């Protein structure tokens, strides 16, 4: 299960960190709040195809990191 998502220099996001807990997690917010960018980051984290167009303007690279809890793996 994904516990934490860290995103830096992706599209309009300078830097963001999202903590997830057990059970249902829901992303809500007003239009333009960045929900779809977080969903795109999850897609990239799970192996989706990226593009240099995803990198924030003026940045050299984007960073997407996920912290996973995998039962039975230590």
OpenMM code with the backbone's topology and positions (N, CA, C; nanometers):
from openmm import Vec3, app, unit

residues = "UNK UNK UNK UNK UNK UNK UNK UNK UNK UNK UNK UNK UNK UNK UNK UNK UNK UNK UNK UNK UNK UNK UNK UNK UNK UNK UNK UNK UNK UNK UNK UNK UNK UNK UNK UNK UNK UNK UNK UNK UNK UNK UNK UNK UNK UNK UNK UNK UNK UNK UNK UNK UNK UNK UNK UNK UNK UNK UNK UNK UNK UNK UNK UNK UNK UNK UNK UNK UNK UNK UNK UNK UNK UNK".split()
positions = [
    Vec3(0.0838, -0.1173, 0.0000),
    Vec3(0.0000, 0.0000, 0.0000),
    Vec3(0.0892, 0.1248, 0.0000),
    Vec3(0.0494, 0.2212, -0.0784),
    Vec3(0.1225, 0.3477, -0.0839),
    Vec3(0.0984, 0.4253, 0.0451),
    Vec3(0.2052, 0.4622, 0.1128),
    Vec3(0.1946, 0.5375, 0.2378),
    Vec3(0.2219, 0.6860, 0.2176),
    Vec3(0.3129, 0.7177, 0.1248),
    Vec3(0.3534, 0.8566, 0.1072),
    Vec3(0.3908, 0.8801, -0.0385),
    Vec3(0.3543, 0.9969, -0.0884),
    Vec3(0.3898, 1.0383, -0.2238),
    Vec3(0.4588, 1.1737, -0.2142),
    Vec3(0.5775, 1.1830, -0.2732),
    Vec3(0.6531, 1.3081, -0.2759),
    Vec3(0.6732, 1.3473, -0.4221),
    Vec3(0.6333, 1.4690, -0.4556),
    Vec3(0.6409, 1.5180, -0.5937),
    Vec3(0.7153, 1.6507, -0.5939),
    Vec3(0.8117, 1.6623, -0.6848),
    Vec3(0.8885, 1.7864, -0.6969),
    Vec3(0.9059, 1.8211, -0.8439),
    Vec3(0.8757, 1.9450, -0.8799),
    Vec3(0.8941, 1.9978, -1.0158),
    Vec3(0.8147, 1.9222, -1.1218),
    Vec3(0.6938, 1.8846, -1.0897),
    Vec3(0.6066, 1.8176, -1.1858),
    Vec3(0.4950, 1.9139, -1.2256),
    Vec3(0.4913, 1.9477, -1.3543),
    Vec3(0.3910, 2.0414, -1.4085),
    Vec3(0.3932, 2.1716, -1.3278),
    Vec3(0.2843, 2.2062, -1.2632),
    Vec3(0.2779, 2.3309, -1.1868),
    Vec3(0.3192, 2.3153, -1.0411),
    Vec3(0.3430, 2.1917, -0.9978),
    Vec3(0.3775, 2.1662, -0.8574),
    Vec3(0.5258, 2.1917, -0.8349),
    Vec3(0.5554, 2.2851, -0.7448),
    Vec3(0.6938, 2.3095, -0.7045),
    Vec3(0.7401, 2.1921, -0.6178),
    Vec3(0.6666, 2.1666, -0.5101),
    Vec3(0.6960, 2.0524, -0.4238),
    Vec3(0.5719, 2.0217, -0.3407),
    Vec3(0.5372, 1.8951, -0.3320),
    Vec3(0.4203, 1.8522, -0.2549),
    Vec3(0.4462, 1.7155, -0.1952),
    Vec3(0.3854, 1.6929, -0.0801),
    Vec3(0.3956, 1.5636, -0.0143),
    Vec3(0.2563, 1.5253, 0.0346),
    Vec3(0.2162, 1.4012, 0.0048),
    Vec3(0.0844, 1.3526, 0.0433),
    Vec3(0.1040, 1.2246, 0.1234),
    Vec3(0.0462, 1.2212, 0.2432),
    Vec3(0.0484, 1.1005, 0.3255),
    Vec3(-0.0850, 1.0296, 0.3116),
    Vec3(-0.0803, 0.8987, 0.2901),
    Vec3(-0.1997, 0.8176, 0.2778),
    Vec3(-0.2099, 0.7272, 0.3993),
    Vec3(-0.3315, 0.7005, 0.4447),
    Vec3(-0.3514, 0.6111, 0.5578),
    Vec3(-0.4323, 0.4905, 0.5112),
    Vec3(-0.4469, 0.3929, 0.5991),
    Vec3(-0.5250, 0.2749, 0.5652),
    Vec3(-0.6699, 0.3109, 0.5407),
    Vec3(-0.7357, 0.2362, 0.4560),
    Vec3(-0.8757, 0.2654, 0.4255),
    Vec3(-0.8891, 0.3532, 0.3027),
    Vec3(-0.9995, 0.4238, 0.2945),
    Vec3(-1.0313, 0.5056, 0.1789),
    Vec3(-0.9620, 0.6416, 0.1882),
    Vec3(-0.8934, 0.6799, 0.0820),
    Vec3(-0.8307, 0.8115, 0.0723),
    Vec3(-0.8932, 0.8827, -0.0466),
    Vec3(-0.9354, 1.0072, -0.0262),
    Vec3(-1.0043, 1.0824, -0.1305),
    Vec3(-0.9327, 1.2149, -0.1526),
    Vec3(-0.9062, 1.2473, -0.2801),
    Vec3(-0.8484, 1.3777, -0.3148),
    Vec3(-0.9616, 1.4712, -0.3526),
    Vec3(-0.9739, 1.5812, -0.2818),
    Vec3(-1.0771, 1.6797, -0.3126),
    Vec3(-1.0130, 1.8175, -0.3207),
    Vec3(-1.0832, 1.9093, -0.3793),
    Vec3(-1.0350, 2.0465, -0.3870),
    Vec3(-1.0993, 2.1193, -0.5024),
    Vec3(-1.0758, 2.2473, -0.5055),
    Vec3(-1.1330, 2.3308, -0.6099),
    Vec3(-1.0649, 2.3054, -0.7437),
    Vec3(-1.1284, 2.3521, -0.8486),
    Vec3(-1.0706, 2.3429, -0.9822),
    Vec3(-0.9361, 2.4144, -0.9830),
    Vec3(-0.8356, 2.3482, -1.0398),
    Vec3(-0.7028, 2.4079, -1.0472),
    Vec3(-0.6167, 2.3845, -0.9255),
    Vec3(-0.6646, 2.3019, -0.8323),
    Vec3(-0.5886, 2.2764, -0.7095),
    Vec3(-0.4738, 2.1775, -0.7299),
    Vec3(-0.4735, 2.1031, -0.8418),
    Vec3(-0.3642, 2.0102, -0.8705),
    Vec3(-0.3975, 1.8640, -0.8503),
    Vec3(-0.5237, 1.8316, -0.8343),
    Vec3(-0.5618, 1.6918, -0.8131),
    Vec3(-0.5187, 1.6027, -0.9292),
    Vec3(-0.5409, 1.6484, -1.0506),
    Vec3(-0.5059, 1.5660, -1.1666),
    Vec3(-0.3548, 1.5488, -1.1795),
    Vec3(-0.2771, 1.6455, -1.1335),
    Vec3(-0.1309, 1.6323, -1.1368),
    Vec3(-0.0874, 1.5235, -1.0385),
    Vec3(-0.1526, 1.5164, -0.9231),
    Vec3(-0.1225, 1.4102, -0.8265),
    Vec3(-0.1581, 1.2740, -0.8868),
    Vec3(-0.2702, 1.2653, -0.9555),
    Vec3(-0.3095, 1.1402, -1.0223),
    Vec3(-0.2079, 1.1042, -1.1311),
    Vec3(-0.1625, 1.2029, -1.2076),
    Vec3(-0.0591, 1.1788, -1.3092),
    Vec3(0.0697, 1.1286, -1.2443),
    Vec3(0.1055, 1.1855, -1.1290),
    Vec3(0.2259, 1.1413, -1.0574),
    Vec3(0.2119, 0.9955, -1.0149),
    Vec3(0.0940, 0.9569, -0.9695),
    Vec3(0.0714, 0.8165, -0.9329),
    Vec3(0.0868, 0.7256, -1.0544),
    Vec3(0.0397, 0.7719, -1.1698),
    Vec3(0.0557, 0.6951, -1.2923),
    Vec3(0.2012, 0.6779, -1.3306),
    Vec3(0.2787, 0.7842, -1.3189),
    Vec3(0.4217, 0.7757, -1.3487),
    Vec3(0.4934, 0.6850, -1.2488),
    Vec3(0.4527, 0.6952, -1.1225),
    Vec3(0.5140, 0.6127, -1.0178),
    Vec3(0.4886, 0.4643, -1.0421),
    Vec3(0.3755, 0.4333, -1.1032),
    Vec3(0.3428, 0.2928, -1.1287),
    Vec3(0.3891, 0.2447, -1.2665),
    Vec3(0.4746, 0.3240, -1.3333),
    Vec3(0.5343, 0.2778, -1.4578),
    Vec3(0.4805, 0.3424, -1.5826),
    Vec3(0.3965, 0.4430, -1.5679),
    Vec3(0.3424, 0.5117, -1.6846),
    Vec3(0.4503, 0.5870, -1.7609),
    Vec3(0.4222, 0.6145, -1.8853),
    Vec3(0.5184, 0.6825, -1.9715),
    Vec3(0.5224, 0.8312, -1.9387),
    Vec3(0.6421, 0.8826, -1.9200),
    Vec3(0.6613, 1.0244, -1.8914),
    Vec3(0.7068, 1.1008, -2.0136),
    Vec3(0.7183, 1.2300, -1.9980),
    Vec3(0.7614, 1.3171, -2.1056),
    Vec3(0.8327, 1.4364, -2.0445),
    Vec3(0.9231, 1.4957, -2.1196),
    Vec3(0.9902, 1.6163, -2.0691),
    Vec3(0.8895, 1.7295, -2.0496),
    Vec3(0.7745, 1.7199, -2.1126),
    Vec3(0.6700, 1.8213, -2.0962),
    Vec3(0.6134, 1.8235, -1.9541),
    Vec3(0.6333, 1.7151, -1.8778),
    Vec3(0.5842, 1.7081, -1.7401),
    Vec3(0.6704, 1.7905, -1.6440),
    Vec3(0.7936, 1.8198, -1.6827),
    Vec3(0.8868, 1.8893, -1.5934),
    Vec3(0.8464, 2.0360, -1.5806),
    Vec3(0.8455, 2.0844, -1.4574),
    Vec3(0.8092, 2.2233, -1.4282),
    Vec3(0.8995, 2.3183, -1.5054),
    Vec3(0.8423, 2.4217, -1.5608),
    Vec3(0.9187, 2.5193, -1.6390),
    Vec3(1.0293, 2.5804, -1.5521),
    Vec3(1.1516, 2.5806, -1.6040),
    Vec3(1.2663, 2.6339, -1.5322),
    Vec3(1.3414, 2.5326, -1.4481),
    Vec3(1.2895, 2.4103, -1.4368),
    Vec3(1.3556, 2.3051, -1.3588),
    Vec3(1.4298, 2.2107, -1.4522),
    Vec3(1.5336, 2.1464, -1.3996),
    Vec3(1.6127, 2.0514, -1.4776),
    Vec3(1.5530, 1.9111, -1.4779),
    Vec3(1.4804, 1.8777, -1.3701),
    Vec3(1.4245, 1.7431, -1.3600),
    Vec3(1.3042, 1.7457, -1.2658),
    Vec3(1.2217, 1.6455, -1.2792),
    Vec3(1.1100, 1.6238, -1.1876),
    Vec3(1.1423, 1.5002, -1.1039),
    Vec3(1.0954, 1.4999, -0.9798),
    Vec3(1.1192, 1.3878, -0.8898),
    Vec3(0.9845, 1.3401, -0.8360),
    Vec3(0.9609, 1.2095, -0.8492),
    Vec3(0.8405, 1.1481, -0.7947),
    Vec3(0.8859, 1.0281, -0.7128),
    Vec3(0.8540, 1.0303, -0.5833),
    Vec3(0.8959, 0.9224, -0.4942),
    Vec3(0.7747, 0.8699, -0.4195),
    Vec3(0.7698, 0.7396, -0.4020),
    Vec3(0.6618, 0.6773, -0.3257),
    Vec3(0.7196, 0.5868, -0.2188),
    Vec3(0.6562, 0.5891, -0.1030),
    Vec3(0.6925, 0.4990, 0.0056),
    Vec3(0.5819, 0.3956, 0.0166),
    Vec3(0.6177, 0.2700, -0.0033),
    Vec3(0.5207, 0.1613, -0.0029),
    Vec3(0.5407, 0.0710, 0.1172),
    Vec3(0.4308, 0.0186, 0.1710),
    Vec3(0.4339, -0.0839, 0.2731),
    Vec3(0.3888, -0.2130, 0.2050),
    Vec3(0.4803, -0.3083, 0.1947),
    Vec3(0.4492, -0.4360, 0.1304),
    Vec3(0.4468, -0.5434, 0.2384),
    Vec3(0.3287, -0.5971, 0.2696),
    Vec3(0.3191, -0.6997, 0.3745),
    Vec3(0.4087, -0.8207, 0.3415),
    Vec3(0.4766, -0.8688, 0.4429),
    Vec3(0.5622, -0.9848, 0.4267),
    Vec3(0.7026, -0.9542, 0.3772),
    Vec3(0.7302, -0.8272, 0.3466),
    Vec3(0.8641, -0.7879, 0.2998),
    Vec3(0.9220, -0.6943, 0.4042),
    Vec3(1.0432, -0.7249, 0.4483),
    Vec3(1.1048, -0.6378, 0.5500),
    Vec3(1.2294, -0.5720, 0.4981),
] * unit.nanometer
topology = app.Topology()
chain = topology.addChain("A")
for resn in residues:
    res = topology.addResidue(resn, chain)
    for name in ("N", "CA", "C"):
        topology.addAtom(name, app.Element.getBySymbol(name[0]), res)
